[in-house]
Amino acid sequence: MLFLTTLKNFNKLANKRTIYVSQFSKYFSSKTDGGPLQVLNKKIDSQELLPDEHQVEIAKHLQRIYEQIQVYRPPEIPVVKVNPLSKWFPFIFPKPVKPRLDPSKRLKGLYIYGSVGGGKTMLMDMFFECCDMIPNKKRAHFNSFMTEVHKEIHRLKLKQIRDTSTTRVDKVNYDPIEPVARKIRQNSWLVCFDEFQVTDIADAMILKRLFTNLFNFGVVVICTSNRKPDDLYKNGLQRSNFLPFIPILKDHCEVVRLDSGIDYRTTNKGMGEHYFLDEDPDTEFNVDTIFKILCSQENDIIRPKTFTHFGRNLTFAKTCGQVLDTTFNEICSRELGASDYTQLAQYFHTIIIRYVPQLNLRKKSATRRFITLIDSLYDNRVRVVISAEVPLEYLFSEEKPSDLYLDDEHRALMDDLKLSSDSTELSGNIFSGEEEIFAFERTKSRLMEMQTSEYWQLWAKHQ
């Protein structure tokens, strides 16, 4: 009798095991079948996307990495133990050599560059979503990522200064780049960067060390950019210090170009649904109506709202729930940066920006903020309503002032770098406005897409 009972229980367990294995196999196959190339082909077959051989070629590169990444596992982060006596007796107790990843075990990433609106971000996002079997992955706008890197560097430096167990020499020689890279690697070994661009001298000076450590830790990088690697930080200040980063990037990322000659954002239907001209007498009424409709869907009242960010308060005069009604001066003429705009993009689902002037190189600081703002909003699928002085195609005037115009921010930078008014460094893109001219093409293309009903419907999917 005991034997029969045991046999019966064994059969039950065997049946349950068969069910669990079947369910697991079904789950696993649903997660790993296909890839970005298959997703793209399905969208083309369903006429959700137009066939584009250039996009298909990029998808093939992403498919290769997707298949390789199924079996790739980054190496354990090496722990380097330093003998405390090495600082006093370096010849007897030398510092250990940092281990490097065997080149044969590296998995090359991908650097996709090309003109605006060609589908670079869309393809990268397809790849990222297909990699749902990887918990340690990160997708970020490059400017936002570097803002967080500098924030962490600052935190580690302060911690080192306050550490009473370290000597003054150790504090001066302390390099926080490797610990920052370790933290990034611990959280994510697959990183996808959108809009890889280098415009800030502080970023340019640390990229070589930061990415050398990331690649040595086995991080796989996928990124999109409007510039090819050799043109990154073009005409930037002290670019000679940045140049060694380029071969490192090219060594660890295959470089491919996506340039079909079509800006798909400008081919969408329904253009201009949420972009108004200030000179139109109906504009204020139309924008007010949109705000009232949005407010009716919020469980809140119209009121000011204050955000506390990095120890300072940012107040906006007119909000209702997750809707912000602001002006260009309020959101772009104040000292706000990428991290501020990222916070706004994570809180509001719709932002109304009134009285946007025609932007030009005499408004360089405000123009850069507007570019950064739109990048952050687009990256988070935030809906935008704009009233502006001129039509969208003329929103940025590329006409350069007859004389070199330097605002207070640039004059302060000249003082920090000890540059004179006749220095050849003043031809750098940070002073000339070349980077703003280049970047605004992307901003204009994104704004065109952000006006469409198709883009507005993305918010529900994004949620």
Secondary structure, 3 states (H helix, E strand, C coil): CHHHHHHHHHHHHHHHHHHHHHHHHHHHHHHHCCCHHHHHHHHHHCCCCCCCHHHHHHHHHHHHHHHHHCCCCCCCCCCCCCCHHHHCCCCCCCCCCCCCCCHHHCCCEEEEECCCCCCHHHHHHHHHHHCCCCCCEEEEEHHHHHHHHHHHHHHHHHHHHHCCCCCHHHHHHCCCHHHHHHHHHHHCCEEEEECCCCCCHHHHHHHHHHHHHHHHCCCEEEEEECCCHHHCCCCCCCHHHCCCHHHHHHHHEEEEECCCCCCHHHHCCCCCCCEEECCCCCHHHHHHHHHHHHHHCCCCCCEEEEEEECCEEEEEEEEECCEEEEEHHHHHCCCCCHHHHHHHHHHCCEEEEEEECCECHHHHHHHHHHHHHHHHHHHCCCEEEEEECCCHHHCECCCCCCCCCCCHHHHHHHHHHCCCCCCHHHHCHHHHCHHHHHHHHHHHHHHHHHCCHHHHHHHHHHC
